[in-house]
């Protein structure tokens, strides 16, 4: 058989970096414009010629454009709502942290499995809060109440705040605040690579930046509109070199044909890519795929061609915090996933720490 060799190597056009999120429509609460951050965001919007509207409440956007629910959902994921956070009582955030610190709600990503599909319900637009001074003051009170214990805050319970940091600057404010708090700690997780605004900040090791990673099969099929795996890992390298404590969340861990190879490859790639300083205080959080009946209905409606397996008959019930049963993998599958991934983690990162498997 004759093998034809090209006269010149085939050149491949490099893929463009994942761009910063630019909303297509912005809503402002009138009160938001009385805060410096609200004014700055309005200026940012006007400079880019982005259409904007006023709204009475960031919790109630009733005039989103689009014909039909599906089109409105897609438009909502590209819509930014700028408001004032009135509720300053923080929710618990177990097992990740003591409290969730609310600087944003909603995400521009289209991850099929995301629990925000149901927790945000009919409000999938991205909300940011301009009164970060009030939010930080509330965090200060929580820290003082729990002294002399350390209090940890999770900034990504209901959003991916790094994806909008270029608009809000809120993560930078929190990192700088926590750096000066002996008993305060911050952590957040992201699927985006845009860490540049955080790299020169004085953080005093009080903020742990974690990246959500997964097998290639999961990222390709279920994580549209997020940064590529290689981009996330390059960002993790930058974060480690900037001295931040680093972590990875492998979530959701999905059982699929070839999952062993997929997760083994994932951890081998991490080990190959990370600089030595990343291993000094490296954490992992492992979360198996789960869903509720409500989530299943919403996901199948919004992503009708999804390959996400949600067969209730193959799953085990687990009580959920909000009163709904979750469907997780059967015991044997859970054990196999946990044991295999745990072994690979300690094979590549013997000094790493697994915070939990759930």
Secondary structure, DSSP 8 states (H G I E B T S, - for coil): ------SS---------------SEEEEEGGGGGSHHHHHHHHHHHHTT-EEEEES-TT------SSHHHHHHHHHTTEEEEE--------EETTTEEEE--SEEB-S-EETT-THHHHSTT--SEEEES-HHHHHHHHHHHHHHHTTS-EEEES-SSB-GGGGHHHH-HHHHHHHHHHT-TTEEEEEEES----GGGTTS--TT-EEEEEEE--HHHHHHHEETS--HHHHHHHHHHHHHTT-EEEEEEEEE---TTHHHHHHHHHHHHHHHS-GGGGGGEEEEEEE--B-HHHHHHHHHH-TT------GGGEEEEE-TTS-EEEEE-HHHHHHHHHHHHHHHHHH-TT-EEEEE-
